[in-house]
Protein backbone atom coordinates (compact mmCIF):
# COMPACT_ATOMS: atom_id res chain seq x y z
CA UNK A 1 0.00 0.00 0.00
CA UNK A 2 1.33 3.38 -0.95
CA UNK A 3 2.32 5.56 1.98
CA UNK A 4 0.61 8.93 1.79
CA UNK A 5 2.30 10.41 4.85
CA UNK A 6 5.86 11.41 5.53
CA UNK A 7 7.17 10.94 9.04
CA UNK A 8 7.24 14.25 10.91
CA UNK A 9 8.70 15.46 14.15
CA UNK A 10 5.98 15.32 16.77
CA UNK A 11 5.78 19.06 17.39
CA UNK A 12 7.99 22.10 17.54
CA UNK A 13 9.62 22.93 20.88
CA UNK A 14 7.05 25.66 21.47
CA UNK A 15 4.52 23.00 22.42
CA UNK A 16 4.66 21.31 25.80
CA UNK A 17 3.43 17.83 26.62
CA UNK A 18 1.76 19.43 29.64
CA UNK A 19 -0.47 21.46 27.33
CA UNK A 20 -2.35 18.55 25.80
CA UNK A 21 -6.07 17.90 26.02
CA UNK A 22 -8.20 15.40 24.13
CA UNK A 23 -10.99 17.20 22.34
CA UNK A 24 -12.98 17.36 19.12
CA UNK A 25 -11.12 19.77 16.84
CA UNK A 26 -14.30 21.31 15.40
CA UNK A 27 -15.29 22.42 18.90
CA UNK A 28 -12.00 24.29 19.26
CA UNK A 29 -12.56 26.20 16.01
CA UNK A 30 -16.08 27.10 17.01
CA UNK A 31 -15.05 28.41 20.43
CA UNK A 32 -12.16 30.45 19.05
CA UNK A 33 -14.46 32.15 16.55
CA UNK A 34 -16.94 32.88 19.32
CA UNK A 35 -14.18 34.72 21.21
CA UNK A 36 -13.30 36.84 18.19
CA UNK A 37 -10.30 34.87 16.96
CA UNK A 38 -9.57 34.30 13.29
CA UNK A 39 -7.89 30.97 12.61
CA UNK A 40 -5.29 30.43 9.89
CA UNK A 41 -3.64 27.22 8.74
CA UNK A 42 0.15 27.41 9.20
CA UNK A 43 1.25 23.95 8.15
CA UNK A 44 -0.58 20.94 6.79
CA UNK A 45 1.06 17.64 7.67
CA UNK A 46 -1.85 15.30 7.04
CA UNK A 47 -4.12 14.89 4.04
CA UNK A 48 -7.22 14.74 6.21
CA UNK A 49 -8.70 12.35 8.74
CA UNK A 50 -10.95 10.81 6.10
CA UNK A 51 -7.93 9.20 4.40
CA UNK A 52 -6.46 7.81 7.60
CA UNK A 53 -8.14 4.40 7.50
CA UNK A 54 -6.79 3.66 4.02
CA UNK A 55 -3.21 4.76 4.74
CA UNK A 56 -0.23 3.26 6.47
CA UNK A 57 -0.31 5.84 9.24
CA UNK A 58 2.59 6.05 11.67
CA UNK A 59 1.90 5.34 15.34
CA UNK A 60 1.95 9.08 16.00
CA UNK A 61 1.61 11.63 13.22
CA UNK A 62 1.44 15.40 13.50
CA UNK A 63 -1.61 16.85 11.90
CA UNK A 64 -2.32 20.45 10.90
CA UNK A 65 -0.77 23.40 12.76
CA UNK A 66 -2.70 26.66 13.15
CA UNK A 67 -2.43 30.18 14.49
CA UNK A 68 -5.34 32.17 15.88
CA UNK A 69 -5.39 35.86 16.72
CA UNK A 70 -7.92 38.41 17.87
CA UNK A 71 -5.64 41.36 17.09
CA UNK A 72 -4.18 41.44 20.60
CA UNK A 73 -3.10 37.92 21.48
CA UNK A 74 -1.82 34.95 19.50
CA UNK A 75 -2.55 31.28 20.02
CA UNK A 76 -0.50 28.68 18.19
CA UNK A 77 -1.91 25.19 18.26
CA UNK A 78 -1.86 21.86 16.48
CA UNK A 79 -4.28 19.01 16.07
CA UNK A 80 -2.48 15.66 16.35
CA UNK A 81 -3.61 12.11 15.75
CA UNK A 82 -2.42 9.06 17.69
CA UNK A 83 -3.29 5.82 15.95
CA UNK A 84 -4.85 3.17 18.21
CA UNK A 85 -5.71 0.62 15.54
CA UNK A 86 -6.91 0.64 11.95
CA UNK A 87 -10.21 2.23 12.89
CA UNK A 88 -9.60 4.28 16.03
CA UNK A 89 -7.59 7.43 16.67
CA UNK A 90 -6.95 9.71 19.62
CA UNK A 91 -7.25 13.36 18.62
CA UNK A 92 -5.34 15.95 20.67
CA UNK A 93 -5.31 19.72 20.79
CA UNK A 94 -1.83 21.08 21.66
CA UNK A 95 -1.21 24.76 22.29
CA UNK A 96 1.71 27.04 23.08
CA UNK A 97 2.42 27.73 26.79
CA UNK A 98 1.86 31.47 26.31
CA UNK A 99 -1.80 30.72 25.60
CA UNK A 100 -2.23 28.50 28.65
CA UNK A 101 -4.15 30.97 30.79
CA UNK A 102 -6.69 31.80 28.08
CA UNK A 103 -7.13 28.20 26.99
CA UNK A 104 -7.48 26.70 30.46
CA UNK A 105 -9.44 29.48 32.18
CA UNK A 106 -11.62 30.75 29.34
CA UNK A 107 -11.77 28.31 26.45
CA UNK A 108 -11.85 24.84 27.96
CA UNK A 109 -14.38 25.50 30.75
CA UNK A 110 -16.94 26.07 27.99
CA UNK A 111 -16.57 22.61 26.56
CA UNK A 112 -16.96 19.18 28.06
CA UNK A 113 -13.74 17.27 27.50
CA UNK A 114 -14.15 13.67 26.51
CA UNK A 115 -11.76 12.29 29.11
CA UNK A 116 -13.75 9.68 31.00
CA UNK A 117 -12.22 9.04 34.44
CA UNK A 118 -14.14 5.79 34.89
CA UNK A 119 -12.66 4.18 31.75
CA UNK A 120 -8.91 4.52 32.33
CA UNK A 121 -8.86 5.72 28.75
CA UNK A 122 -9.33 9.07 27.10
CA UNK A 123 -11.82 9.37 24.30
CA UNK A 124 -10.61 7.58 21.22
CA UNK A 125 -12.03 9.20 18.13
CA UNK A 126 -12.91 7.21 15.06
CA UNK A 127 -11.21 8.54 11.95
CA UNK A 128 -14.55 9.99 10.85
CA UNK A 129 -15.23 11.51 14.29
CA UNK A 130 -18.31 9.34 14.79
CA UNK A 131 -17.49 7.39 17.92
CA UNK A 132 -14.97 6.09 20.39
CA UNK A 133 -13.84 2.92 22.08
CA UNK A 134 -13.98 2.12 25.79
CA UNK A 135 -11.55 -0.49 27.04
CA UNK A 136 -12.38 -3.35 29.39
CA UNK A 137 -11.51 -1.31 32.51
CA UNK A 138 -15.09 -0.10 32.77
CA UNK A 139 -16.32 -3.65 33.28
CA UNK A 140 -14.79 -3.74 36.72
CA UNK A 141 -18.12 -2.16 37.70
CA UNK A 142 -21.72 -2.63 36.60
CA UNK A 143 -22.58 -1.03 33.26
CA UNK A 144 -26.09 0.30 32.63
CA UNK A 145 -27.36 1.69 29.33
CA UNK A 146 -30.25 4.15 29.76
CA UNK A 147 -32.85 4.66 27.03
CA UNK A 148 -34.39 7.89 25.74
CA UNK A 149 -34.83 10.27 28.70
CA UNK A 150 -36.44 13.13 26.71
CA UNK A 151 -36.20 15.83 29.36
CA UNK A 152 -37.75 13.73 32.15
CA UNK A 153 -35.27 14.65 34.87
CA UNK A 154 -37.11 13.28 37.90
CA UNK A 155 -37.93 9.99 36.19
CA UNK A 156 -34.27 9.65 35.21
CA UNK A 157 -33.07 10.30 38.77
CA UNK A 158 -35.53 7.77 40.18
CA UNK A 159 -34.18 5.18 37.75
CA UNK A 160 -30.51 5.90 38.46
CA UNK A 161 -31.06 5.65 42.21
CA UNK A 162 -31.79 1.96 41.69
CA UNK A 163 -28.27 1.38 40.31
CA UNK A 164 -25.20 0.68 42.49
CA UNK A 165 -23.30 3.91 43.16
CA UNK A 166 -20.10 2.78 41.41
CA UNK A 167 -21.91 1.88 38.18
CA UNK A 168 -20.87 3.03 34.73
CA UNK A 169 -23.82 4.79 33.07
CA UNK A 170 -24.20 5.26 29.32
CA UNK A 171 -27.09 7.24 27.84
CA UNK A 172 -28.32 6.15 24.45
CA UNK A 173 -29.27 9.58 23.10
CA UNK A 174 -32.47 11.64 22.88
CA UNK A 175 -31.98 13.09 26.35
CA UNK A 176 -33.68 16.34 25.22
CA UNK A 177 -37.16 17.47 24.02
CA UNK A 178 -40.74 16.63 25.11
CA UNK A 179 -40.11 16.84 28.87
CA UNK A 180 -39.81 20.10 30.81
CA UNK A 181 -36.31 19.59 32.22
CA UNK A 182 -33.87 19.14 29.34
CA UNK A 183 -31.40 21.61 30.87
CA UNK A 184 -31.41 19.72 34.18
CA UNK A 185 -30.99 16.37 32.46
CA UNK A 186 -27.99 17.46 30.40
CA UNK A 187 -26.35 19.30 33.30
CA UNK A 188 -26.70 16.19 35.47
CA UNK A 189 -25.08 14.01 32.79
CA UNK A 190 -22.22 16.49 32.39
CA UNK A 191 -21.62 16.91 36.13
CA UNK A 192 -21.40 13.15 36.62
CA UNK A 193 -19.18 12.54 33.57
CA UNK A 194 -21.63 10.01 32.17
CA UNK A 195 -21.15 8.87 28.60
CA UNK A 196 -23.81 9.58 25.99
CA UNK A 197 -24.26 9.01 22.27
CA UNK A 198 -25.94 11.55 20.00
CA UNK A 199 -29.56 10.95 19.08
CA UNK A 200 -31.68 12.52 16.38
CA UNK A 201 -33.23 14.96 18.88
CA UNK A 202 -29.77 16.22 19.87
CA UNK A 203 -29.14 16.82 16.18
CA UNK A 204 -32.42 18.76 15.88
CA UNK A 205 -31.47 20.83 18.93
CA UNK A 206 -28.02 21.63 17.57
CA UNK A 207 -29.28 22.67 14.14
CA UNK A 208 -32.42 24.61 15.15
CA UNK A 209 -31.87 26.17 18.59
CA UNK A 210 -31.48 29.65 17.07
CA UNK A 211 -34.44 29.29 14.69
CA UNK A 212 -37.61 29.93 16.74
CA UNK A 213 -39.81 29.33 13.68
CA UNK A 214 -38.28 25.95 12.83
CA UNK A 215 -40.42 22.83 12.84
CA UNK A 216 -38.42 21.54 15.81
CA UNK A 217 -39.30 24.63 17.86
CA UNK A 218 -42.96 24.92 16.81
CA UNK A 219 -44.31 21.42 16.17
CA UNK A 220 -45.23 19.58 19.42
CA UNK A 221 -44.31 16.23 17.91
CA UNK A 222 -40.65 17.32 17.97
CA UNK A 223 -40.77 18.76 21.49
CA UNK A 224 -38.23 21.50 20.90
CA UNK A 225 -40.33 24.28 22.44
CA UNK A 226 -40.06 22.71 25.89
CA UNK A 227 -36.31 22.37 25.47
CA UNK A 228 -35.93 26.06 24.63
CA UNK A 229 -38.18 26.99 27.56
CA UNK A 230 -35.89 25.13 29.96
CA UNK A 231 -33.01 27.42 28.91
CA UNK A 232 -35.01 30.65 29.11
CA UNK A 233 -32.80 33.53 30.31
CA UNK A 234 -29.76 31.23 30.63
CA UNK A 235 -27.74 31.60 27.38
CA UNK A 236 -24.46 30.63 29.08
CA UNK A 237 -25.74 27.16 29.99
CA UNK A 238 -27.38 26.83 26.58
CA UNK A 239 -24.09 27.33 24.72
CA UNK A 240 -22.24 25.10 27.17
CA UNK A 241 -24.72 22.32 26.47
CA UNK A 242 -24.61 22.91 22.71
CA UNK A 243 -20.84 22.40 22.81
CA UNK A 244 -21.41 19.19 24.75
CA UNK A 245 -23.95 17.97 22.20
CA UNK A 246 -21.60 18.81 19.34
CA UNK A 247 -18.90 16.67 20.95
CA UNK A 248 -21.12 13.60 21.37
CA UNK A 249 -20.21 10.47 19.42
CA UNK A 250 -22.77 8.60 17.34
CA UNK A 251 -21.67 5.30 18.79
CA UNK A 252 -19.62 3.79 21.61
CA UNK A 253 -17.86 0.45 21.41
CA UNK A 254 -17.24 -1.56 24.57
CA UNK A 255 -14.74 -4.39 24.74
CA UNK A 256 -15.53 -6.49 27.79
CA UNK A 257 -12.75 -9.01 27.23
CA UNK A 258 -11.25 -10.97 24.37
CA UNK A 259 -14.68 -12.28 23.40
CA UNK A 260 -17.61 -9.99 24.19
CA UNK A 261 -17.98 -6.81 22.19
CA UNK A 262 -20.76 -4.24 22.58
CA UNK A 263 -21.81 -1.60 20.06
CA UNK A 264 -24.04 1.20 21.40
CA UNK A 265 -25.79 3.66 19.11
CA UNK A 266 -29.00 5.65 19.15
CA UNK A 267 -30.48 4.05 16.04
CA UNK A 268 -30.08 0.63 14.51
CA UNK A 269 -26.52 0.60 13.20
CA UNK A 270 -25.53 -2.81 11.99
CA UNK A 271 -24.19 -1.51 8.64
CA UNK A 272 -21.29 -0.04 10.65
CA UNK A 273 -19.85 -3.52 10.96
CA UNK A 274 -19.62 -4.11 7.22
CA UNK A 275 -16.24 -2.43 7.17
CA UNK A 276 -14.79 -3.93 4.03
CA UNK A 277 -15.23 -1.82 0.87
CA UNK A 278 -17.53 0.54 2.74
CA UNK A 279 -17.24 4.31 3.06
CA UNK A 280 -18.06 5.71 6.48
CA UNK A 281 -19.53 8.71 4.70
CA UNK A 282 -22.42 6.43 3.75
CA UNK A 283 -23.24 6.03 7.43
CA UNK A 284 -22.71 9.59 8.66
CA UNK A 285 -25.61 9.04 11.05
CA UNK A 286 -26.02 5.68 12.75
CA UNK A 287 -29.78 5.83 12.26
CA UNK A 288 -30.34 2.93 9.91
CA UNK A 289 -33.49 1.16 11.08
CA UNK A 290 -33.59 -1.51 8.39
CA UNK A 291 -32.64 -5.12 9.11
CA UNK A 292 -30.32 -6.38 6.42
CA UNK A 293 -31.04 -10.05 5.71
CA UNK A 294 -28.05 -10.19 3.38
CA UNK A 295 -25.64 -8.90 6.01
CA UNK A 296 -22.34 -10.77 5.94
CA UNK A 297 -19.70 -10.69 8.65
CA UNK A 298 -16.23 -9.41 7.94
CA UNK A 299 -14.52 -11.98 10.16
CA UNK A 300 -11.05 -10.58 9.54
CA UNK A 301 -12.14 -7.18 10.82
CA UNK A 302 -14.24 -8.43 13.70
CA UNK A 303 -11.77 -11.15 14.68
CA UNK A 304 -14.69 -13.49 15.32
CA UNK A 305 -15.74 -11.56 18.40
CA UNK A 306 -19.35 -11.87 19.52
CA UNK A 307 -21.18 -8.58 19.09
CA UNK A 308 -24.14 -7.25 21.03
CA UNK A 309 -25.77 -4.17 19.55
CA UNK A 310 -27.67 -1.91 21.98
CA UNK A 311 -29.79 0.83 20.43
CA UNK A 312 -32.73 3.14 21.12
CA UNK A 313 -34.85 5.53 19.00
CA UNK A 314 -37.80 3.30 18.03
CA UNK A 315 -40.43 2.93 20.76
CA UNK A 316 -41.16 -0.62 21.93
CA UNK A 317 -43.36 -1.85 24.77
CA UNK A 318 -40.52 -3.80 26.35
CA UNK A 319 -36.84 -4.35 25.67
CA UNK A 320 -36.60 -5.63 22.10
CA UNK A 321 -34.15 -8.51 21.63
CA UNK A 322 -33.28 -9.64 18.12
CA UNK A 323 -31.26 -12.87 18.25
CA UNK A 324 -29.13 -13.48 15.16
CA UNK A 325 -27.56 -16.61 16.56
CA UNK A 326 -24.34 -17.21 18.42
CA UNK A 327 -22.51 -14.24 16.97
CA UNK A 328 -24.99 -11.38 17.37
CA UNK A 329 -27.83 -10.09 19.52
CA UNK A 330 -29.51 -6.69 19.18
CA UNK A 331 -31.26 -4.94 22.08
CA UNK A 332 -33.75 -2.11 21.52
CA UNK A 333 -34.14 -0.04 24.70
CA UNK A 334 -36.55 2.82 23.94
CA UNK A 335 -39.65 1.91 25.95
CA UNK A 336 -41.23 5.32 25.49
CA UNK A 337 -39.91 7.18 28.55
N, C-alpha and C positions, 0 to 999 in steps of 0.2 A: 504493500500500500504506500502510495506516495505521501511523504511527509510534507505537510503544508505549513509547519511552524519551524522557526529557527530557535534554537535554545538561547534564552536571554538571561542576563543577570536578574536576580529576583527583584531588586528595586535599587534605586539610587540611595546613597548614604543619607539623604535628607529624610528618609522614612525610617521610623523606628518600629521594631517589633512590638513595642508597648502600645503603639497607636493603631491597633488592629481591632476591628469589630466585624462580625459577620452580619450581613445585611443585604437586602435586595437593592441592587444598584439603581433601579428606576425610582425608588423612594428617595434616595440621596439627591438625585437631580431635581425631583419635585420640591423637596424642602429647600434646596439652595435657591431655586427660582422664587419661592415664596418669600425668602429673606432678601430679595433684590440682587442676587448674584447672577451674573452671566457666566456660563460654563463654556470653555473652549477645549477642544481636543489638542493635546500637545504631542502625543506619540501613540501610534497604533501598533501594538505588538501581536494582536490576535485578529483573525479574520472574522470573528463573531462567534458567539456561543452556539449558534445554530449548526455550525460545522464541526463542533467539537466531537460529537459521537462518531463521526466518520473519519476522524483523523487520529494519527498516532501521537497523541498529546503527551508531552512530558509530565512527570509526576507533579511538578509545579511549574506553571508558566505565567509570566507577567502578562496581564491584559492591558487595556488602554490606560494611558496616563492623561490627566486633565489639570487645568487650572481654572479657578473660579474667582471672580473679583466683583466687588460692589462699588468700586471706585476708591475705597479707602483701605480695605484689607484684601489679602490674597490667600487663597487656600489652594494648595497643590495636593492632589490625591490621585490614587490609582485604584482600579478595580482588578483584583487578581483572582485566578481560578486555581484551586487545588483539586487534582483529579482523585476521586475515591475509587471508582471503577469505570467501566465503559459507559455507564448511564448516569452516574452521580458525581456532582462537583460541589465543592465548598467555595462560595463566593465571598470575598473579603473586600472591605473598603479600608484603604490605608491612606493616612493623611500626614502632612508635615507637622512636626512638633509645635511650630509657631501658631498653628490653628487649633491647638488642643483645647484651649479654653472655650472658644466659640463652638467647636464640634461637640464637646462633652457637656457643656452647660446649657447650650441653646439648641443645637441641632438634634442631638440624639434623644433628649428627653421627650421629643415630639413624635418619636417613632418607637414601636415595640420591637426590640431586637428579637431575633429568632433563636437565641441561645436558650436551650431548655435545660434547666438545672437538674431535672429528674431523669434525663436520658444519658448523662455522661457523654453527650455528643452535641456539638453545635449543629445548627440546621445545615443539612446537606442539600444543596439545590440541584435539581435536575438540570441538564443542559438547556432545556427549554423553559426553565423557571417555573415548572408546573408543580413540583412536589419535592418532598425530601424523605430521607430514610432515617428511621430510628433503630438503634442497635438493640441487642438483646438485654441491655442493662435495665431497661424499663420493666422487664418481666420479673424482676426481683420483687415487685409489688403487684397488686391486683390492677388490671387494666379494664376500664369501663368506657364504652363508646356510647355517647348520648345523642339521641335523635333530634329532630328539628324542634328547637325551643320556641322560636317565633315570638320573642319579646315577653314570654311568660316567666318573669323573674322568680316569683314566689313558688310557682310549680317546680321550676328548676332547682331552687334551693331545697325544697322538700325532698326531691329525688336524690340530690347529692348527699344529703344528711344520712341517707341509708347506706352509703358506701363507707368502707374503712377509711380512716383519715389519711393514710399513707398511699392511697390509690392514685394511679395515673389516669387522668380523665382526658378523653379526646371527644371534641364536639364535631358532629358530622355536617355542619353547615346549616344555613337558614336559621341563624340565631336571632335575626331581626324581623320586623314587620308583623302585622296583625295584632300582637299584644301591645299593652300600654307601656312596657318597661324595657324597650330595646337598649336604651342608654345604660340602664342598670345591669342588664345581662352582659353586655360587652365589657363594661368596666370590671365586672366580677371575674370574667374570663381572663382579662388582661392582668388584673391584680394577682391572680392565683397562678399565672404562667401556664394555664391550660392550653393544650394544642387544639387547633380547629382547622378544618378545611373550608374552602370557600364554596358557598352554595349559590344558586341562581338569585336568591333574594339579596345576598351581599353584592352581587354584580349589579342588580337593579339599583341598589342604594348608592353604590359608587358612581354609577353613570348618571343618575337623575337627581341627586340630592339638591342641586342648585337649579333645578327646573320645576318650579311649583305647579306648572300646568302639565307636567308629564303624566302619562297614564299611571305610572307607579305611584305618583303623589296624589292622584285624584280618583282612581278607580279602587273601590273597597276590596276588590278581589286580589289586589296586589298588596294592600296593607301599608303602603308607604306613608300615608298621612299620619298614622299613629307613631311611626318611627320619627318623623320630623317633629311631631309634637313633643316627644320625649326629650328632644334637644333644644327646645324653645329657650331662647336667651342664654344659651351656653355654646357659643361658636368654638371656643377653645377645645372643649371635649369632643365636639363634632369632628373637627379636623384631626384630632388625635386618633379617634376611632376610624376615620376614613383611611388614615395611614396604616392602621392595623389591618383593616380589610384588604387594602392594596397589597399587603405583604403576605396574605394568606395563601397557602398552597392549594392546589386542586386535588391533591391526593397525599396520603401518608402511607409509607410502607413500613411494616413492622416485621423484623426478623426475630422470632422467638428463640430459635436454636438452629441447628443445621438442617432441620426438617420443615418445621411450620413457618409459613410465610403469610402475612396478612396485608391486604390491600384495602385502604379505607378511602372512599371518595363520596361526594354528595350524591351523584347520580350513578347509574349503572355504567361501569367503565371497563368491561372485559376487553374491549379492543386494545386497551393499553398494552396488554400482554402479548399481542401479536407483533413483536418487535422487529422481526426480520422483514426487510423490504417495505417498511412502513414509515411514513413521515409523521413526526409528532405534530406537525402543523395541522394534520387532518383531525387531530383530537385535541384542539386547543382548549376545549371545555370537556371535562369528563362527565358529560351529561347524555351519554348514549343509553337509551332505555330499551334497546332492541336486543333480544336474545339472538345470538348468532349460532344457528344449528350447525353451520359449516366450520365453526371455530376449530383451529388446529393448534396444538401446543408447539411452541418452539422449545424443545427440550434442552437444546444447547444453551439457550439464554436463561431458561428457568432452572437449569441444573436439577431437573426432576423434583424440585421442592413442591410440597403440597401447598396450595394457595386457598385462602379463605378471603372472599371479597365481602366487605361490609359497606353498605351504602344506604342512603336515605332518599329524600325527595318525594317518591311516590307513596301516597297514603295507603296503608294496609291496616286491617283490623287487629292483627297481631304480628309478631315478628315473622317475616317471610323468609323461609329457608328453601333455597333451590339447590338440590343435591345433584351434582354432575358426576358422581362416582367418587372413587378413592382420591382423585387428584384435585377436586375443586368443590367448594360449597360457597353459595352466595347467601348473605343475610341482609334482608331489607328491614330497616329499623324505624321508618317514619310511621308511627301509629296515630298521627293526627294531633299531636300535642299543640 
